[in-house]
Amino acid sequence: MPQLHDETFTEALRRAAGFTDGREDIEDLLASISPIDALAELPAGTPVWIRADLDVADRDGVIGDDPRLASLHETLEFGREHGWRMLLIGHRGRSPERTLEYVHQKLRATEPGCGPFIQDWFDERAETLTGIAVKAVESLKPGHFLLFENVRRYSFEVRLWKTPAEKLPDVADDFQRIARAFRQGATVYVNDAIAAGNKDFSTTALPLAMGRCALGVFTRRELSEHVVRAREAGLVSFSGMKLDKLKQLHGIVKQGRVEVILTGGSLAMAILKARGEISGEEISIGAAGESANKEEKTYIPPSAVEMARQFLLDADERGVEVVCPVDFVLEDGTVVEKIPSGAWQRDIGPATRALFDEQALAWAGRTTRRTAFCNGVMGQFEVSTFAGGTEAMVGTLKNLQAAGISVYVGGGEGRAALERFGSLGDVTHAFTAGGTILKCLAGRSLPFLVALAAQAEGELAEDRVADPEREGGLPPLPA
């Protein structure tokens, strides 16, 4: 398989960044991308870049049994069985200062063949791997892996996030030089980071410079077996503090599949306020709508209310039923039907819990769509006073599953809540990557998937790797 050059590199990057017309279906993209089994014939000792899902939380430097790290096991095991020298890269959070050292400690305790942790591994000024990094790769034993420090410590990793389409050619020239520098370590690349759905260098540009690419075991299974089914959801439950979920929710409505939407959290606050503006009714969302609180995470700016208004108008036109809370638990634990000025809602109230369950089961009894999707939690479920709404929603999901509905739960808090108030076995499937799944449900292409497909399309290439013994980058070592 080829690496891409010049114009073809730029056009492939433009495609991965979403700057081209049209939408690319997951099924078509997966059909173009090699599974990891296609790399089984690589010689033992071949170095392989592995873009891993390492964005996990720690508590005082200790990482628990995180499902994202566990999801990497099958790809690592495949590499061990075939004698690869595996070079793991990834990130933790948005801050470049967050270290992966704790992740390395966890992997050392849970995965065989854990090699060193490399902190200073790329020279941005020289645009090359450091000598320390190259030596670490050369000395790594077949069947072992090493871990590089947080890739977001280097500015190129997130540069594409805010790059407008007209500036892409300049960025592409820089990215191509940097990506070629990564070939010092390896020219084989595997992506097993389904949660890394942003336009990162390591997911959109790096594979374009590789000789061979594949999709990791877990990520391919999640996409081909579960995402394509969750995408058919006729009922969705949305909640949480991230207002950008409004865009995703609107995108889901535009796909024309959803019939009923249950809303909670800040998302519901924006929708309630917008519904009042449409009907001419003054609706108070308390402190969340007061400009004095604009620095708070749960503040609802006017722009979010306008976004919610457009969403409601579109949902109404398409016949989608949007169900909002009818009562709320305030920060002092009291339950009200109307949120007073200056007060914060922290959970949905008992009447809303009953309403959501009733609406969900009524939908299950009449729909021909036999899939539901839940993302987010209904309140601050970590605090017992505000956990009732989330616990009730878990009960509703169990009821839907018992009614013959395939129930899918988004990652992060939704999965944690399911494990706290029930078990993973209570639903059809619980994802480890909420944001990526939302993009798929909203009909958006995944940058990493498009990049892998572009690299795999041989007609874009201008050259091929001449020596198969060298296609892994550094010379393979004896097994």
FILUM-710467 format. One record per residue (C-alpha): residue in three letters; x, y, z. Coordinates in steps of 0.001 Angstrom, whole numbers. Example, Ala and Ser with C-alpha at 12.3 -4.5 7.8 and 13.67 -1.06 7.14 Angstrom:
BEGIN
code->ala	east->12300	north->-4500	up->7800
code->ser	east->13670	north->-1060	up->7140
***
This chain:
BEGIN
code->met	east->0	north->0	up->0
code->pro	east->1257	north->3520	up->-808
code->gln	east->1940	north->6659	up->1078
code->leu	east->351	north->9748	up->-427
code->his	east->2325	north->12661	up->-1854
code->asp	east->1834	north->16365	up->-2506
code->glu	east->-1524	north->17019	up->-4213
code->thr	east->-2891	north->13611	up->-3316
code->phe	east->-1882	north->14116	up->310
code->thr	east->-3580	north->17526	up->374
code->glu	east->-6778	north->16231	up->-1198
code->ala	east->-6906	north->13243	up->1149
code->leu	east->-6398	north->15563	up->4132
code->arg	east->-9133	north->17865	up->2821
code->arg	east->-11441	north->14875	up->2630
code->ala	east->-10581	north->13690	up->6157
code->ala	east->-11077	north->17207	up->7528
code->gly	east->-14603	north->17309	up->6125
code->phe	east->-13910	north->20064	up->3569
code->thr	east->-15398	north->18155	up->648
code->asp	east->-19016	north->17819	up->-441
code->gly	east->-21079	north->14777	up->390
code->arg	east->-21153	north->12277	up->3215
code->glu	east->-19265	north->9006	up->3365
code->asp	east->-21133	north->6047	up->4825
code->ile	east->-19466	north->3989	up->7514
code->glu	east->-20097	north->760	up->5627
code->asp	east->-18361	north->2035	up->2476
code->leu	east->-15388	north->3333	up->4441
code->leu	east->-14992	north->92	up->6394
code->ala	east->-15051	north->-1864	up->3152
code->ser	east->-12038	north->128	up->1955
code->ile	east->-9957	north->-249	up->5121
code->ser	east->-7923	north->-3345	up->5868
code->pro	east->-8644	north->-5272	up->9066
code->ile	east->-5694	north->-5953	up->11296
code->asp	east->-5571	north->-9552	up->10013
code->ala	east->-4299	north->-8200	up->6684
code->leu	east->-1015	north->-7320	up->8432
code->ala	east->-422	north->-10836	up->9706
code->glu	east->2319	north->-11501	up->7134
code->leu	east->4558	north->-8665	up->8359
code->pro	east->7953	north->-10033	up->9453
code->ala	east->8543	north->-10445	up->13158
code->gly	east->10267	north->-7364	up->14501
code->thr	east->8349	north->-4969	up->12280
code->pro	east->7684	north->-1677	up->14077
code->val	east->4058	north->-511	up->13984
code->trp	east->2519	north->2786	up->15065
code->ile	east->-635	north->2193	up->17104
code->arg	east->-2939	north->5166	up->17668
code->ala	east->-4487	north->4083	up->20959
code->asp	east->-7437	north->5207	up->23074
code->leu	east->-5572	north->6531	up->26114
code->asp	east->-7872	north->9377	up->27228
code->val	east->-8692	north->7998	up->30660
code->ala	east->-9116	north->9528	up->34105
code->asp	east->-6867	north->9013	up->37095
code->arg	east->-7408	north->9516	up->40791
code->asp	east->-4245	north->10851	up->42419
code->gly	east->-2151	north->9220	up->39714
code->val	east->-3927	north->5868	up->39874
code->ile	east->-6020	north->4575	up->36962
code->gly	east->-8717	north->2022	up->37716
code->asp	east->-10155	north->-671	up->35468
code->asp	east->-10891	north->1593	up->32541
code->pro	east->-12802	north->109	up->29577
code->arg	east->-10843	north->2179	up->27050
code->leu	east->-7519	north->671	up->28056
code->ala	east->-9118	north->-2767	up->28211
code->ser	east->-10393	north->-2280	up->24644
code->leu	east->-6797	north->-2075	up->23403
code->his	east->-5947	north->-5594	up->24590
code->glu	east->-6939	north->-7515	up->21448
code->thr	east->-4831	north->-5343	up->19154
code->leu	east->-1840	north->-5559	up->21496
code->glu	east->-2289	north->-9327	up->21717
code->phe	east->-2331	north->-9582	up->17916
code->gly	east->895	north->-7589	up->17787
code->arg	east->2492	north->-9771	up->20440
code->glu	east->1554	north->-12952	up->18608
code->his	east->3114	north->-11647	up->15392
code->gly	east->6237	north->-10218	up->16986
code->trp	east->5550	north->-6562	up->16227
code->arg	east->7433	north->-3760	up->17937
code->met	east->4470	north->-1581	up->18864
code->leu	east->4759	north->2203	up->19209
code->leu	east->1761	north->3572	up->21115
code->ile	east->670	north->7202	up->20739
code->gly	east->-2393	north->8987	up->22074
code->his	east->-3601	north->11786	up->24323
code->arg	east->-5303	north->12518	up->27654
code->gly	east->-7797	north->15362	up->27672
code->arg	east->-7356	north->18647	up->25865
code->ser	east->-4547	north->20010	up->27997
code->pro	east->-1071	north->19326	up->26575
code->glu	east->231	north->19173	up->30142
code->arg	east->-1632	north->16005	up->31050
code->thr	east->816	north->13153	up->31164
code->leu	east->441	north->9571	up->29970
code->glu	east->2855	north->8333	up->32629
code->tyr	east->-31	north->6997	up->34731
code->val	east->-1385	north->5197	up->31675
code->his	east->2023	north->3592	up->31196
code->gln	east->1994	north->2399	up->34800
code->lys	east->-1452	north->870	up->34299
code->leu	east->-477	north->-848	up->31049
code->arg	east->2682	north->-2188	up->32667
code->ala	east->492	north->-3830	up->35319
code->thr	east->-2097	north->-5244	up->32901
code->glu	east->-419	north->-5973	up->29561
code->pro	east->2558	north->-8283	up->28880
code->gly	east->5540	north->-6870	up->27030
code->cys	east->5354	north->-3292	up->28265
code->gly	east->8511	north->-1399	up->27352
code->pro	east->9660	north->2127	up->28234
code->phe	east->7780	north->5407	up->28512
code->ile	east->9345	north->8025	up->26235
code->gln	east->8793	north->11621	up->27267
code->asp	east->10754	north->13842	up->24858
code->trp	east->10183	north->12068	up->21584
code->phe	east->9665	north->14681	up->18833
code->asp	east->11773	north->17733	up->17896
code->glu	east->9290	north->20236	up->16465
code->arg	east->11971	north->22657	up->15317
code->ala	east->13861	north->20008	up->13364
code->glu	east->10637	north->18168	up->12482
code->thr	east->12066	north->14790	up->13361
code->leu	east->11854	north->12077	up->15975
code->thr	east->14427	north->12626	up->18692
code->gly	east->17461	north->10401	up->18939
code->ile	east->16079	north->9030	up->22195
code->ala	east->12878	north->7973	up->20444
code->val	east->14667	north->6303	up->17531
code->lys	east->16990	north->4389	up->19853
code->ala	east->14025	north->3272	up->21954
code->val	east->12325	north->1857	up->18863
code->glu	east->15517	north->136	up->17707
code->ser	east->16045	north->-1536	up->21077
code->leu	east->12429	north->-2603	up->21628
code->lys	east->12020	north->-6376	up->21635
code->pro	east->9645	north->-8097	up->19182
code->gly	east->6241	north->-8606	up->20783
code->his	east->6749	north->-5632	up->23106
code->phe	east->5364	north->-2113	up->23077
code->leu	east->6478	north->1294	up->24248
code->leu	east->4430	north->4379	up->25017
code->phe	east->5170	north->7927	up->23892
code->glu	east->4146	north->10935	up->25986
code->asn	east->895	north->12808	up->25242
code->val	east->970	north->13685	up->21535
code->arg	east->-969	north->16891	up->22253
code->arg	east->2201	north->18296	up->23816
code->tyr	east->3179	north->19042	up->20233
code->ser	east->1312	north->21881	up->18543
code->phe	east->805	north->20068	up->15240
code->glu	east->-1561	north->17542	up->16849
code->val	east->-4488	north->19981	up->17165
code->arg	east->-3563	north->22501	up->14473
code->leu	east->-6224	north->21236	up->12074
code->trp	east->-9039	north->21877	up->14578
code->lys	east->-9278	north->25577	up->13752
code->thr	east->-7883	north->25557	up->10243
code->pro	east->-10345	north->26981	up->7671
code->ala	east->-10682	north->25253	up->4305
code->glu	east->-8798	north->27977	up->2436
code->lys	east->-5739	north->27526	up->4675
code->leu	east->-5593	north->23763	up->4319
code->pro	east->-2902	north->23653	up->1571
code->asp	east->-410	north->25422	up->3847
code->val	east->-1191	north->23094	up->6723
code->ala	east->-996	north->20073	up->4411
code->asp	east->2551	north->20986	up->3351
code->asp	east->3641	north->21144	up->6990
code->phe	east->1759	north->18001	up->7918
code->gln	east->3287	north->16037	up->5073
code->arg	east->6819	north->16884	up->6233
code->ile	east->6017	north->16012	up->9842
code->ala	east->4208	north->12809	up->8923
code->arg	east->7152	north->11666	up->6821
code->ala	east->9373	north->12181	up->9859
code->phe	east->7295	north->9580	up->11682
code->arg	east->8480	north->7061	up->9082
code->gln	east->11774	north->7037	up->10968
code->gly	east->9983	north->4910	up->13509
code->ala	east->7601	north->2841	up->11393
code->thr	east->5649	north->2935	up->8150
code->val	east->2878	north->634	up->9310
code->tyr	east->-33	north->2193	up->11208
code->val	east->-2992	north->783	up->13136
code->asn	east->-5791	north->2939	up->14556
code->asp	east->-7621	north->1480	up->17543
code->ala	east->-8822	north->4750	up->19078
code->ile	east->-12536	north->4987	up->18382
code->ala	east->-12923	north->7811	up->20911
code->ala	east->-10422	north->10004	up->19024
code->gly	east->-13031	north->11461	up->16684
code->asn	east->-11499	north->14934	up->16293
code->lys	east->-9337	north->16173	up->13431
code->asp	east->-6050	north->15292	up->15106
code->phe	east->-2793	north->15068	up->13175
code->ser	east->-2189	north->11544	up->14487
code->thr	east->-5532	north->10315	up->13126
code->thr	east->-6025	north->12343	up->9921
code->ala	east->-2551	north->13131	up->8563
code->leu	east->-197	north->10493	up->9936
code->pro	east->-1866	north->7499	up->8229
code->leu	east->-1599	north->9278	up->4861
code->ala	east->2195	north->9043	up->5062
code->met	east->2235	north->5366	up->5997
code->gly	east->2993	north->2420	up->3744
code->arg	east->295	north->195	up->5226
code->cys	east->-2648	north->892	up->7518
code->ala	east->-5339	north->-1085	up->9289
code->leu	east->-8159	north->-617	up->11760
code->gly	east->-7716	north->-2141	up->15216
code->val	east->-9777	north->-5070	up->16449
code->phe	east->-12004	north->-3231	up->18925
code->thr	east->-12686	north->-168	up->16777
code->arg	east->-13685	north->-2209	up->13736
code->arg	east->-16058	north->-4327	up->15802
code->glu	east->-17645	north->-1312	up->17487
code->leu	east->-18289	north->389	up->14160
code->ser	east->-19376	north->-2601	up->12077
code->glu	east->-21472	north->-4432	up->14676
code->his	east->-22839	north->-1752	up->17001
code->val	east->-22641	north->1788	up->15618
code->val	east->-24458	north->892	up->12416
code->arg	east->-27295	north->-537	up->14518
code->ala	east->-27434	north->2271	up->17088
code->arg	east->-27681	north->4670	up->14145
code->glu	east->-31201	north->3332	up->13503
code->ala	east->-32538	north->4502	up->16888
code->gly	east->-36165	north->5618	up->16904
code->leu	east->-35941	north->6874	up->20490
code->val	east->-33018	north->8802	up->21905
code->ser	east->-32443	north->10099	up->25422
code->phe	east->-30088	north->13074	up->25623
code->ser	east->-28771	north->14888	up->28654
code->gly	east->-25663	north->16442	up->30139
code->met	east->-23882	north->19777	up->30391
code->lys	east->-22238	north->19901	up->26956
code->leu	east->-24347	north->22242	up->24855
code->asp	east->-22587	north->21142	up->21679
code->lys	east->-24836	north->18089	up->21955
code->leu	east->-27548	north->20346	up->20509
code->lys	east->-25746	north->20252	up->17172
code->gln	east->-25490	north->16485	up->17340
code->leu	east->-29130	north->16148	up->18347
code->his	east->-30236	north->18373	up->15478
code->gly	east->-28116	north->16279	up->13134
code->ile	east->-29837	north->13123	up->14380
code->val	east->-33234	north->14687	up->13681
code->lys	east->-32132	north->15540	up->10147
code->gln	east->-31331	north->11880	up->9483
code->gly	east->-35072	north->11189	up->9575
code->arg	east->-35009	north->8104	up->11803
code->val	east->-35744	north->9334	up->15322
code->glu	east->-39358	north->9538	up->16519
code->val	east->-39117	north->10462	up->20222
code->ile	east->-36475	north->12430	up->22138
code->leu	east->-36210	north->12553	up->25953
code->thr	east->-34136	north->15494	up->27212
code->gly	east->-32468	north->16397	up->30489
code->gly	east->-29693	north->18528	up->31983
code->ser	east->-28479	north->21770	up->30397
code->leu	east->-29679	north->20488	up->27048
code->ala	east->-33244	north->20466	up->28349
code->met	east->-32814	north->23941	up->29831
code->ala	east->-31935	north->25386	up->26431
code->ile	east->-34831	north->23553	up->24775
code->leu	east->-37345	north->24639	up->27428
code->lys	east->-36287	north->28274	up->27078
code->ala	east->-36542	north->28063	up->23292
code->arg	east->-39952	north->26375	up->23480
code->gly	east->-41181	north->29272	up->25606
code->glu	east->-39936	north->31797	up->23064
code->ile	east->-41724	north->29952	up->20260
code->ser	east->-45022	north->29828	up->22174
code->gly	east->-44697	north->33313	up->23624
code->glu	east->-44539	north->31987	up->27172
code->glu	east->-41945	north->33225	up->29655
code->ile	east->-40092	north->30199	up->31018
code->ser	east->-37511	north->30558	up->33763
code->ile	east->-34519	north->28236	up->33759
code->gly	east->-33177	north->29889	up->36899
code->ala	east->-29533	north->30760	up->37360
code->ala	east->-28612	north->28869	up->34180
code->gly	east->-30130	north->31646	up->32091
code->glu	east->-28757	north->34615	up->34003
code->ser	east->-25835	north->36471	up->32424
code->ala	east->-24211	north->36987	up->35824
code->asn	east->-23391	north->33256	up->35672
code->lys	east->-21892	north->33205	up->32188
code->glu	east->-18597	north->31823	up->33507
code->glu	east->-20370	north->28732	up->34873
code->lys	east->-20284	north->25508	up->32854
code->thr	east->-24063	north->25176	up->33107
code->tyr	east->-24822	north->28699	up->31849
code->ile	east->-27168	north->28744	up->28839
code->pro	east->-26141	north->31560	up->26469
code->pro	east->-28649	north->33158	up->24057
code->ser	east->-26834	north->31465	up->21157
code->ala	east->-27679	north->28059	up->22630
code->val	east->-31338	north->29041	up->23003
code->glu	east->-31422	north->30100	up->19350
code->met	east->-29808	north->26818	up->18350
code->ala	east->-32460	north->24985	up->20384
code->arg	east->-35207	north->27017	up->18693
code->gln	east->-34023	north->25958	up->15248
code->phe	east->-33828	north->22365	up->16454
code->leu	east->-37405	north->22466	up->17793
code->leu	east->-38801	north->23961	up->14593
code->asp	east->-37096	north->21270	up->12527
code->ala	east->-38199	north->18498	up->14904
code->asp	east->-41799	north->19730	up->14787
code->glu	east->-41759	north->19851	up->10993
code->arg	east->-40553	north->16256	up->10884
code->gly	east->-43082	north->15039	up->13447
code->val	east->-40482	north->14249	up->16127
code->glu	east->-41819	north->14337	up->19684
code->val	east->-39458	north->16214	up->22026
code->val	east->-40192	north->15457	up->25699
code->cys	east->-38801	north->17868	up->28313
code->pro	east->-38773	north->17709	up->32117
code->val	east->-41901	north->18849	up->33988
code->asp	east->-40285	north->19091	up->37425
code->phe	east->-36793	north->19568	up->38807
code->val	east->-34631	north->18874	up->41836
code->leu	east->-32901	north->22062	up->42954
code->glu	east->-29484	north->22314	up->44588
code->asp	east->-31058	north->22286	up->48077
code->gly	east->-32885	north->19051	up->47271
code->thr	east->-36365	north->20535	up->46912
code->val	east->-38587	north->19575	up->43972
code->val	east->-40306	north->22296	up->41934
code->glu	east->-42273	north->22571	up->38710
code->lys	east->-40864	north->26022	up->37924
code->ile	east->-37246	north->26948	up->38575
code->pro	east->-36995	north->30152	up->40635
code->ser	east->-34667	north->32980	up->39700
code->gly	east->-31165	north->32388	up->41023
code->ala	east->-31699	north->28649	up->41540
code->trp	east->-29876	north->25792	up->39816
code->gln	east->-31559	north->22551	up->38767
code->arg	east->-29451	north->19476	up->39502
code->asp	east->-31723	north->16600	up->38490
code->ile	east->-35075	north->15764	up->36943
code->gly	east->-37933	north->15369	up->39423
code->pro	east->-40142	north->12322	up->40163
code->ala	east->-42949	north->13410	up->37815
code->thr	east->-40460	north->13670	up->34943
code->arg	east->-39019	north->10245	up->35727
code->ala	east->-42491	north->8715	up->35497
code->leu	east->-43263	north->10697	up->32332
code->phe	east->-40079	north->9548	up->30585
code->asp	east->-40769	north->5905	up->31437
code->glu	east->-44362	north->6201	up->30249
code->gln	east->-43402	north->7900	up->27000
code->ala	east->-40594	north->5428	up->26295
code->leu	east->-42779	north->2345	up->26811
code->ala	east->-45630	north->3864	up->24807
code->trp	east->-43209	north->4396	up->21948
code->ala	east->-41929	north->816	up->22271
code->gly	east->-45498	north->-451	up->21968
code->arg	east->-46229	north->1315	up->18685
code->thr	east->-42957	north->1727	up->16806
code->thr	east->-41516	north->-384	up->14014
code->arg	east->-38052	north->916	up->14909
code->arg	east->-36724	north->-1454	up->17527
code->thr	east->-33660	north->492	up->18641
code->ala	east->-33105	north->3132	up->21351
code->phe	east->-30016	north->5153	up->22212
code->cys	east->-29198	north->6896	up->25496
code->asn	east->-26443	north->9472	up->25908
code->gly	east->-25595	north->11293	up->29120
code->val	east->-27125	north->11288	up->32590
code->met	east->-30106	north->13158	up->34017
code->gly	east->-28374	north->14817	up->36967
code->gln	east->-25282	north->14889	up->39148
code->phe	east->-25633	north->11189	up->39814
code->glu	east->-22373	north->11028	up->41780
code->val	east->-24254	north->12865	up->44585
code->ser	east->-27008	north->10746	up->46120
code->thr	east->-29429	north->13706	up->46380
code->phe	east->-29283	north->14151	up->42610
code->ala	east->-28997	north->10517	up->41525
code->gly	east->-32719	north->9665	up->41352
code->gly	east->-33264	north->10802	up->37778
code->thr	east->-30338	north->8831	up->36394
code->glu	east->-31260	north->5729	up->38380
code->ala	east->-34811	north->5968	up->37040
code->met	east->-33531	north->6315	up->33472
code->val	east->-31455	north->3157	up->33895
code->gly	east->-34687	north->1456	up->34991
code->thr	east->-36423	north->2770	up->31865
code->leu	east->-33633	north->1374	up->29677
code->lys	east->-34081	north->-2015	up->31338
code->asn	east->-37824	north->-1819	up->30663
code->leu	east->-37206	north->-1006	up->27003
code->gln	east->-34808	north->-3944	up->26674
code->ala	east->-37428	north->-6223	up->28253
code->ala	east->-39969	north->-4911	up->25732
code->gly	east->-37848	north->-6193	up->22865
code->ile	east->-36000	north->-2945	up->22071
code->ser	east->-32261	north->-3029	up->21369
code->val	east->-30845	north->-453	up->23767
code->tyr	east->-27487	north->1255	up->23243
code->val	east->-25803	north->3510	up->25791
code->gly	east->-23221	north->6203	up->25001
code->gly	east->-19819	north->6214	up->26655
code->gly	east->-18461	north->8114	up->29644
code->glu	east->-21024	north->8997	up->32278
code->gly	east->-23832	north->6987	up->30681
code->arg	east->-21810	north->3796	up->30880
code->ala	east->-20678	north->4593	up->34445
code->ala	east->-24289	north->5197	up->35505
code->leu	east->-25378	north->1910	up->33958
code->glu	east->-22724	north->56	up->35924
code->arg	east->-23690	north->1870	up->39135
code->phe	east->-27462	north->1377	up->38969
code->gly	east->-27553	north->-1811	up->36931
code->ser	east->-25074	north->-3735	up->34809
code->leu	east->-23719	north->-3677	up->31268
code->gly	east->-25760	north->-6799	up->30602
code->asp	east->-29004	north->-4874	up->31121
code->val	east->-28713	north->-3321	up->27642
code->thr	east->-27676	north->-4473	up->24179
code->his	east->-24371	north->-2596	up->24222
code->ala	east->-22598	north->220	up->26076
code->phe	east->-20024	north->2228	up->24122
code->thr	east->-16722	north->3570	up->25449
code->ala	east->-16811	north->6625	up->23146
code->gly	east->-19828	north->8885	up->23479
code->gly	east->-18736	north->11770	up->21242
code->thr	east->-17707	north->9579	up->18330
code->ile	east->-20987	north->7675	up->18443
code->leu	east->-22986	north->10917	up->18430
code->lys	east->-21167	north->12038	up->15284
code->cys	east->-22087	north->8788	up->13579
code->leu	east->-25741	north->9051	up->14607
code->ala	east->-25817	north->12633	up->13316
code->gly	east->-24568	north->11495	up->9922
code->arg	east->-21113	north->13034	up->10240
code->ser	east->-18038	north->11289	up->8878
code->leu	east->-15282	north->10256	up->11269
code->pro	east->-11975	north->11904	up->10283
code->phe	east->-9835	north->8915	up->11246
code->leu	east->-11995	north->6560	up->9213
code->val	east->-11926	north->8782	up->6121
code->ala	east->-8125	north->9134	up->6395
code->leu	east->-7631	north->5374	up->6579
code->ala	east->-9896	north->4878	up->3559
code->ala	east->-8049	north->7567	up->1584
code->gln	east->-4704	north->5937	up->2336
code->ala	east->-6058	north->2586	up->1199
code->glu	east->-7185	north->3836	up->-2193
code->gly	east->-4268	north->2924	up->-4440
code->glu	east->-5340	north->5148	up->-7315
code->leu	east->-4310	north->8213	up->-5306
code->ala	east->-737	north->7033	up->-4952
code->glu	east->2328	north->8060	up->-6880
code->asp	east->4680	north->5458	up->-5506
code->arg	east->4726	north->2143	up->-3709
code->val	east->7068	north->690	up->-1154
code->ala	east->9643	north->-1149	up->-3219
code->asp	east->11134	north->-3421	up->-595
code->pro	east->8597	north->-5412	up->1480
code->glu	east->11321	north->-6190	up->3985
code->arg	east->11470	north->-2451	up->4746
code->glu	east->7812	north->-1543	up->4725
code->gly	east->7661	north->-1480	up->8492
code->gly	east->10152	north->1393	up->8778
code->leu	east->13225	north->291	up->10737
code->pro	east->14602	north->-3129	up->9723
code->pro	east->12820	north->-6024	up->11390
code->leu	east->14690	north->-7873	up->14086
code->pro	east->15023	north->-11643	up->14327
code->ala	east->12040	north->-13228	up->16060
***
